[in-house]
Amino acid sequence: MNIEKLVLEDQTLRDGIQRENTILSTDEKLDLIKEMISCGLKRFQITSFVNPKKVPQMADAEELISRVQAFTDISFFALILNTKGLERALKAGCSNVEISISASHSHGLKNVGMGFSDTIDEFDNMLRLARKAKAYIKVSIQCAFGCQYEGAISEKVVVDLVMQGLDGGAHEVSLADTTGMAFPELVMDRVAKIKEMISSTPLFLHLHDTDGKGISNVVAGIKAGVRHFDATLGGTGGCPFIPNAHPNVALESLVEVAHQMGFETGIDKGGLDRVREKLIYKLKRVCSVLS
């Protein structure tokens, strides 16, 4: 009997720590990666090539990308928000990039300093450069389920951005609930529409745990046919440019629910719990998680 598999990407070292006061050293990050690999993780988003003055937790992006080249059979991604960041990533030897664009004009202004029309042009340019460099491209649409600043986001806007990404050479697509506006019915409806468009292209969901709805949204995504998810250890993280940002869905909780629903992940939940405790100790904070 074949057991269906969920593909999980850990984003602890990017989204999980990006608004923490404690800054982990590169060695500490590498130790965390090694421990998570020992738990069965094979995909990571480990950094973003952004302004280190604004997000000092990502100041070692080049060094970290260089040092993870020693790991084999593991996929490491970097988040890319603009052309300058992409150029830095490619120069550092990063071959897997997540090119991300916001479906919200207001969020785009706060996150990258560009409104929607300027972001569209930047998106095309990033896709062109990544394609030319033969990078593996994951395209993510921020605020795909709504925006704290603007409210509902039109399905057409999200669909058009996904199509732009696919036309630009994306190998994968991700819908991100950046400001925590998703709810199960919306997740199912939007996923159904996007899956209808993208055929066999892998579709990820990047969900935040607003008012405890994170896992409910995960289950809704699974029921709608999603088999790829992002998450962070201990439900850490959230956009540093959003007031009272909601944390991510906890990776260990997602693994537990996946196993309860009969899916295989290849990940040791007990091992993850132990790694989570070490991370929380390092960050000197207590995370609210589902255990």
SEMAR-678024 format. One line per field, with one value per residue (C-alpha): residue number from 1; residue in one letter; chain; x, y, z. Coordinates in Angstrom, 3 decimals. Layout:
N
pos	[NUM:...]
code	[A:...]
unit	[A:...]
c1	[X:...]
c2	[Y:...]
c3	[Z:...]
This chain:
291
pos	[1:2:3:4:5:6:7:8:9:10:11:12:13:14:15:16:17:18:19:20:21:22:23:24:25:26:27:28:29:30:31:32:33:34:35:36:37:38:39:40:41:42:43:44:45:46:47:48:49:50:51:52:53:54:55:56:57:58:59:60:61:62:63:64:65:66:67:68:69:70:71:72:73:74:75:76:77:78:79:80:81:82:83:84:85:86:87:88:89:90:91:92:93:94:95:96:97:98:99:100:101:102:103:104:105:106:107:108:109:110:111:112:113:114:115:116:117:118:119:120:121:122:123:124:125:126:127:128:129:130:131:132:133:134:135:136:137:138:139:140:141:142:143:144:145:146:147:148:149:150:151:152:153:154:155:156:157:158:159:160:161:162:163:164:165:166:167:168:169:170:171:172:173:174:175:176:177:178:179:180:181:182:183:184:185:186:187:188:189:190:191:192:193:194:195:196:197:198:199:200:201:202:203:204:205:206:207:208:209:210:211:212:213:214:215:216:217:218:219:220:221:222:223:224:225:226:227:228:229:230:231:232:233:234:235:236:237:238:239:240:241:242:243:244:245:246:247:248:249:250:251:252:253:254:255:256:257:258:259:260:261:262:263:264:265:266:267:268:269:270:271:272:273:274:275:276:277:278:279:280:281:282:283:284:285:286:287:288:289:290:291]
code	[M:N:I:E:K:L:V:L:E:D:Q:T:L:R:D:G:I:Q:R:E:N:T:I:L:S:T:D:E:K:L:D:L:I:K:E:M:I:S:C:G:L:K:R:F:Q:I:T:S:F:V:N:P:K:K:V:P:Q:M:A:D:A:E:E:L:I:S:R:V:Q:A:F:T:D:I:S:F:F:A:L:I:L:N:T:K:G:L:E:R:A:L:K:A:G:C:S:N:V:E:I:S:I:S:A:S:H:S:H:G:L:K:N:V:G:M:G:F:S:D:T:I:D:E:F:D:N:M:L:R:L:A:R:K:A:K:A:Y:I:K:V:S:I:Q:C:A:F:G:C:Q:Y:E:G:A:I:S:E:K:V:V:V:D:L:V:M:Q:G:L:D:G:G:A:H:E:V:S:L:A:D:T:T:G:M:A:F:P:E:L:V:M:D:R:V:A:K:I:K:E:M:I:S:S:T:P:L:F:L:H:L:H:D:T:D:G:K:G:I:S:N:V:V:A:G:I:K:A:G:V:R:H:F:D:A:T:L:G:G:T:G:G:C:P:F:I:P:N:A:H:P:N:V:A:L:E:S:L:V:E:V:A:H:Q:M:G:F:E:T:G:I:D:K:G:G:L:D:R:V:R:E:K:L:I:Y:K:L:K:R:V:C:S:V:L:S]
unit	[A:A:A:A:A:A:A:A:A:A:A:A:A:A:A:A:A:A:A:A:A:A:A:A:A:A:A:A:A:A:A:A:A:A:A:A:A:A:A:A:A:A:A:A:A:A:A:A:A:A:A:A:A:A:A:A:A:A:A:A:A:A:A:A:A:A:A:A:A:A:A:A:A:A:A:A:A:A:A:A:A:A:A:A:A:A:A:A:A:A:A:A:A:A:A:A:A:A:A:A:A:A:A:A:A:A:A:A:A:A:A:A:A:A:A:A:A:A:A:A:A:A:A:A:A:A:A:A:A:A:A:A:A:A:A:A:A:A:A:A:A:A:A:A:A:A:A:A:A:A:A:A:A:A:A:A:A:A:A:A:A:A:A:A:A:A:A:A:A:A:A:A:A:A:A:A:A:A:A:A:A:A:A:A:A:A:A:A:A:A:A:A:A:A:A:A:A:A:A:A:A:A:A:A:A:A:A:A:A:A:A:A:A:A:A:A:A:A:A:A:A:A:A:A:A:A:A:A:A:A:A:A:A:A:A:A:A:A:A:A:A:A:A:A:A:A:A:A:A:A:A:A:A:A:A:A:A:A:A:A:A:A:A:A:A:A:A:A:A:A:A:A:A:A:A:A:A:A:A:A:A:A:A:A:A:A:A:A:A:A:A]
c1	[0.000:1.442:1.141:0.721:3.441:3.441:6.489:7.396:9.829:11.291:11.620:12.791:16.084:14.394:10.806:11.151:13.938:13.627:11.983:13.790:16.008:18.479:20.676:21.935:25.500:26.175:27.566:24.404:22.299:24.364:24.011:20.225:20.215:22.223:19.845:16.790:18.322:18.813:15.039:14.341:14.020:15.220:14.032:14.901:14.527:17.508:17.909:16.808:19.015:17.657:19.120:21.020:20.380:16.643:16.809:20.118:19.225:19.927:23.292:25.224:23.257:26.296:28.300:25.412:24.691:28.378:28.644:25.529:27.061:28.730:25.358:24.305:20.778:19.296:17.541:18.315:16.314:16.729:13.886:14.262:12.316:14.128:16.676:19.563:18.861:18.679:22.003:23.577:22.061:23.242:26.731:26.834:26.073:22.423:20.727:17.259:15.425:11.982:10.993:8.236:5.778:2.899:-0.626:-1.233:-0.103:0.014:1.925:4.391:5.140:5.861:7.753:9.928:9.255:7.484:3.855:2.064:2.828:6.557:6.585:5.166:8.093:10.572:8.952:9.482:13.090:13.820:12.245:14.290:17.571:16.850:15.897:19.064:21.116:19.284:18.152:15.349:12.482:9.761:7.365:5.388:2.432:2.280:-1.109:-2.752:-5.682:-6.076:-4.188:-4.358:-4.066:-6.397:-8.779:-9.857:-7.495:-9.093:-8.794:-7.962:-4.915:-3.603:-4.361:-2.621:0.506:0.629:0.341:3.086:5.307:4.591:5.137:8.425:9.694:8.581:9.009:6.822:4.139:3.356:0.339:1.258:-1.125:1.328:-0.854:-2.958:-6.273:-6.958:-9.814:-10.649:-13.392:-11.246:-8.241:-10.269:-11.788:-8.517:-6.556:-9.162:-8.849:-5.050:-4.725:-7.038:-4.525:-1.163:-1.714:1.082:3.210:3.771:1.633:2.820:0.838:2.573:0.148:0.196:-1.537:-4.092:-6.375:-5.428:-6.734:-3.388:-3.885:-7.525:-6.263:-3.659:-6.374:-8.491:-5.516:-4.930:-8.598:-8.303:-5.355:-2.281:0.632:3.377:3.622:6.019:6.317:8.684:9.816:7.693:5.467:8.069:8.204:5.997:6.670:8.709:6.915:3.404:2.197:1.385:2.278:0.913:3.477:3.794:2.153:4.399:6.310:6.043:2.266:1.949:3.944:1.727:-1.496:-0.134:0.664:-2.746:-4.370:-2.423:0.255:3.970:6.466:9.711:10.125:10.587:8.121:9.825:13.185:11.670:10.260:13.759:15.259:12.440:13.257:16.902:15.856:13.471:16.237:18.578:15.984:15.189:11.484:8.509:6.594:2.937:2.691:0.354:2.042]
c2	[0.000:3.370:6.115:9.603:12.060:15.691:17.793:20.196:23.093:24.455:28.263:28.690:30.337:32.912:33.651:32.084:34.318:37.450:39.570:38.106:40.296:37.450:37.062:33.528:33.104:31.302:28.356:28.173:28.206:25.396:23.331:23.794:22.702:19.571:18.628:19.143:17.088:14.295:14.515:13.903:17.442:17.774:21.273:24.551:28.250:29.508:33.204:36.237:38.643:41.853:45.005:43.842:47.206:46.513:42.768:42.126:38.467:37.888:39.703:36.445:35.390:34.990:33.044:30.743:29.925:29.185:26.878:24.783:23.665:20.918:19.198:16.745:15.774:18.722:21.697:25.156:28.196:31.929:34.450:37.158:40.439:42.587:42.500:43.578:40.713:38.252:39.420:38.926:35.447:34.289:35.676:33.763:30.508:30.139:27.935:27.733:31.042:31.967:35.112:36.752:39.497:41.016:41.090:44.127:47.621:48.811:45.785:46.074:49.668:48.705:45.491:46.470:50.160:49.617:49.938:47.340:48.657:49.009:45.564:43.997:45.306:44.179:40.731:40.327:41.416:39.002:36.104:36.938:37.070:33.860:32.060:33.255:31.930:28.572:28.858:26.707:29.159:29.047:31.974:33.085:35.458:37.386:38.462:35.865:35.532:39.155:42.059:43.733:47.107:46.614:43.851:41.377:40.762:40.050:36.492:37.910:39.754:36.519:34.525:37.089:37.058:33.259:33.278:35.895:33.663:30.562:32.444:33.656:30.136:29.271:25.618:25.928:28.299:29.315:31.159:33.038:34.212:36.985:39.086:36.245:36.761:33.203:30.999:27.436:28.234:30.888:28.558:25.835:28.225:29.947:26.711:25.151:28.059:28.082:24.294:24.440:26.795:25.315:21.667:19.528:22.450:21.966:24.312:25.329:27.005:29.375:29.846:31.887:30.879:33.682:33.079:29.394:28.882:27.790:24.037:24.352:26.158:23.432:20.763:22.796:23.002:19.258:18.575:20.904:18.878:20.733:18.470:21.068:23.372:25.835:26.056:27.009:25.327:26.334:28.520:31.293:34.232:36.694:39.698:42.353:45.126:44.137:45.318:42.378:39.928:36.446:33.612:30.759:27.375:25.236:22.634:19.993:20.479:20.202:16.949:15.527:16.402:15.027:11.702:11.607:12.099:9.153:11.030:10.314:13.151:11.297:13.539:12.468:14.520:13.655:14.777:18.044:18.692:18.389:20.710:23.202:23.347:24.123:26.879:28.444:28.409:30.183:32.777:33.282:33.261:30.967:29.957:28.989:25.750:22.851:19.728]
c3	[0.000:-1.045:1.581:0.162:1.145:2.240:1.343:4.140:3.883:7.091:7.169:10.756:9.852:7.633:8.624:12.060:13.397:11.272:13.967:16.980:19.152:19.600:16.525:15.921:14.696:11.427:13.385:15.492:12.322:10.821:13.997:13.823:10.174:11.012:13.827:11.630:8.825:11.378:12.024:8.327:6.902:3.323:2.343:4.007:3.382:5.352:4.604:2.646:0.721:2.209:3.715:6.844:8.505:8.377:9.056:10.883:11.464:7.747:7.636:7.106:3.993:1.733:4.300:5.168:1.517:0.977:3.971:3.285:-0.014:2.063:2.603:-0.107:-1.191:0.733:-0.908:0.456:-0.666:-0.157:-0.184:-2.830:-2.776:-5.339:-8.157:-5.937:-3.555:-6.435:-7.808:-4.373:-4.055:-7.476:-6.866:-3.553:-5.398:-4.399:-7.003:-5.376:-5.062:-3.817:-5.687:-3.706:-4.636:-2.685:-4.071:-1.821:-2.835:0.792:2.073:-0.816:0.129:3.731:2.936:-0.035:-0.540:-3.863:-4.865:-6.934:-10.431:-9.711:-8.121:-11.292:-13.346:-10.686:-10.645:-14.391:-14.098:-11.260:-13.152:-16.244:-14.303:-12.381:-15.590:-17.304:-14.363:-14.623:-10.994:-9.610:-9.076:-6.460:-6.851:-3.805:-3.719:-0.455:0.949:-1.297:1.132:2.147:3.712:7.124:5.413:2.443:3.483:0.809:-2.117:-5.483:-6.735:-10.172:-8.800:-7.287:-10.437:-12.656:-10.472:-10.498:-14.297:-14.542:-12.422:-14.487:-17.743:-16.269:-15.651:-12.110:-11.139:-8.028:-6.719:-3.144:-1.743:1.440:4.148:5.008:7.308:8.697:6.899:5.707:6.883:5.770:3.235:1.526:1.471:-0.243:-2.791:-3.708:-3.843:-6.132:-8.556:-8.581:-8.895:-11.887:-13.555:-12.676:-13.621:-12.151:-10.889:-7.128:-5.014:-1.527:1.225:3.647:6.529:9.715:12.915:13.316:16.313:16.269:12.711:11.262:11.452:10.353:7.261:6.715:6.845:4.412:2.066:2.274:1.523:-1.497:-2.792:-1.498:-0.657:-0.052:2.985:4.646:8.447:11.276:14.459:17.407:15.264:15.363:12.989:11.200:8.984:10.869:8.983:10.122:13.554:15.843:13.064:13.544:13.802:11.353:11.653:13.863:11.861:14.582:14.785:11.019:11.072:13.808:11.984:8.701:10.369:12.070:8.662:7.243:5.309:5.324:5.893:6.594:9.646:13.273:15.359:18.663:17.308:16.140:19.609:21.074:18.462:19.091:22.795:22.022:19.647:22.171:24.774:22.351:21.470:25.180:24.563:25.090:21.968:22.043:20.084:19.593:20.941]
